[in-house]
Amino acid sequence: MKIRLSDYNKDWIRLYEDEAKFLTTIFTDEIVRFDHFGSTSVPGLKAKPVIDMMCIVQDISKIDSYNDKMKLLGYDVAGEWGISGRRLFRKGGEERTHHIHFYETDNPQIKRHLIFRDYLRCHPEEVAKYSRFKEELAERFENTSEYSPAKKTFVREMEQLALSWFTKNQENY
């Protein structure tokens, strides 16, 4: 898939909220809560215009029973897609609009994603640095299959900064 890097767009919040409302009509009582995460959840951050959202559920195994319905509604069903305990649905095909990540309430990925999001929201200088890095990668690579792996080390290092920040500020979190 081609890289589509965009400036931050306030409409991403609305797109997240609209999708959460829609998913509630499908998954009803399965969902404990939703969280908007990833680059589209951080004001000022350049992003691929794909809304990353978490659907936190009590029992992840129940989500598999919705696969056929989600396919009929136009979602790609990706299963765990490399992350144990996750169920991933993608919306929009080649012009993807949403990645919907389902996690059970105790999955450690939830905390990792939210700490990283909150760290960026509190550190505009890191947002600027990350945006510049994404722009450089988008100039070097044409497809997400090259762009995404090239980002991993940078993101991992930034996640470590976020975790240190969280540990120091945990009592205020």
C-alpha positions in Angstrom: 0.0 0.0 0.0 1.2 3.5 -0.9 2.2 5.8 2.0 -0.3 8.6 2.6 1.2 11.0 5.1 -1.0 13.9 6.2 -0.8 16.8 8.5 -2.9 16.4 11.7 -6.6 16.7 11.0 -9.1 17.6 13.7 -11.7 15.5 11.8 -9.9 12.3 13.0 -11.5 12.7 16.4 -14.9 12.7 14.8 -14.1 9.8 12.6 -13.0 7.8 15.7 -16.1 8.7 17.6 -18.4 7.8 14.6 -16.7 4.5 14.2 -17.0 3.8 18.0 -20.7 4.5 17.8 -21.1 2.2 14.8 -19.1 -0.6 16.4 -21.2 -0.4 19.5 -24.2 -1.3 17.4 -22.4 -4.5 16.3 -20.6 -5.7 19.4 -23.0 -4.2 21.9 -22.2 -5.6 25.4 -18.9 -7.2 24.4 -17.1 -3.8 24.5 -15.9 -2.5 27.8 -14.5 0.8 26.3 -12.9 2.4 23.3 -9.6 4.3 23.1 -8.3 6.3 20.2 -4.5 5.8 19.9 -1.8 6.0 17.3 -0.7 9.0 15.3 -4.2 10.3 14.5 -4.8 10.6 18.2 -2.0 13.1 18.8 -2.6 16.7 17.9 0.1 18.1 15.6 1.5 14.7 14.6 1.8 13.9 10.9 0.1 10.6 10.3 -1.1 8.1 7.7 -4.8 9.1 7.8 -5.9 5.7 9.3 -7.7 5.9 12.6 -6.2 3.4 15.1 -8.7 2.5 17.8 -8.8 0.0 20.6 -11.9 -1.9 21.5 -11.4 -3.3 25.0 -13.4 -6.5 25.7 -13.9 -9.0 28.6 -13.4 -12.1 26.4 -11.3 -11.8 23.2 -12.4 -15.3 22.0 -16.0 -14.1 21.6 -14.8 -11.5 18.9 -14.0 -14.3 16.4 -17.7 -15.1 16.2 -18.2 -11.7 14.5 -15.7 -12.3 11.6 -18.4 -13.1 9.0 -20.5 -10.1 9.9 -17.5 -7.8 9.8 -16.6 -9.1 6.3 -20.1 -8.5 5.1 -19.7 -4.9 6.4 -16.6 -4.4 4.4 -13.9 -5.0 7.0 -10.8 -7.1 6.4 -10.4 -9.7 9.1 -6.7 -10.0 10.0 -6.9 -12.0 13.3 -3.9 -11.5 15.6 -1.8 -10.1 12.8 1.5 -10.7 14.7 0.3 -9.6 18.2 -0.8 -12.4 20.5 -4.2 -11.8 22.0 -5.3 -9.1 19.5 -8.0 -9.2 16.9 -7.5 -6.7 14.1 -10.1 -5.5 11.6 -9.2 -3.1 8.8 -11.6 -0.8 7.0 -11.3 0.8 3.6 -9.2 -1.6 1.5 -6.4 0.2 -0.4 -7.8 3.6 0.8 -7.8 2.3 4.4 -9.6 4.5 7.0 -9.5 2.5 10.2 -7.6 -0.1 12.1 -9.7 -1.6 14.8 -7.7 -3.5 17.5 -9.6 -5.6 19.9 -7.8 -6.5 23.2 -9.0 -8.3 26.3 -8.9 -6.0 29.4 -5.6 -7.3 30.8 -3.6 -7.3 27.6 -0.3 -5.4 28.2 -0.5 -3.9 24.7 -3.2 -1.6 25.9 -1.0 0.2 28.5 1.9 0.4 26.0 -0.2 2.1 23.4 -1.8 4.5 25.8 1.4 5.5 27.6 3.0 6.3 24.2 0.0 8.3 23.1 -0.1 10.3 26.3 3.6 10.9 26.3 3.4 12.4 22.8 0.4 14.5 23.8 2.4 16.0 26.7 5.7 16.5 24.7 5.2 18.7 21.6 8.9 18.7 20.9 8.8 14.9 20.5 5.8 15.3 18.2 7.8 17.6 16.0 10.7 15.2 16.0 8.6 12.3 15.2 6.8 14.2 12.4 10.1 15.2 10.8 11.3 11.5 11.0 8.1 10.4 9.3 8.5 13.0 6.5 12.0 11.8 5.9 10.9 8.2 5.6 8.0 9.1 3.3 10.5 10.8 1.0 12.7 7.6 1.0 10.0 5.0 0.7 7.0 4.7 -1.5 5.1 1.8 0.2 4.1 1.1 3.8 5.8 -2.3 3.5 9.2 -0.4 3.6 8.1 2.6 5.6 6.7 0.8 8.6 9.7 -1.5 9.3 12.1 1.5 8.9 10.1 3.3 11.7 10.4 0.5 14.2 13.7 1.3 15.9 12.9 5.0 16.2 9.4 4.2 17.7 10.9 1.6 20.1 13.3 4.2 21.4 10.6 6.7 21.8 8.4 4.2 23.6 11.2 3.6 26.1 11.3 7.4 26.8 7.5 7.3 27.2 7.8 4.4 29.7 10.4 6.2 31.7 8.2 9.3 31.7 5.2 7.2 32.8 7.2 5.5 35.6 8.4 8.9 37.0 4.9 10.3 36.8 2.8 7.2 37.7 1.3 8.7 40.8 -0.2 11.5 38.7 -1.4 9.2 35.9 
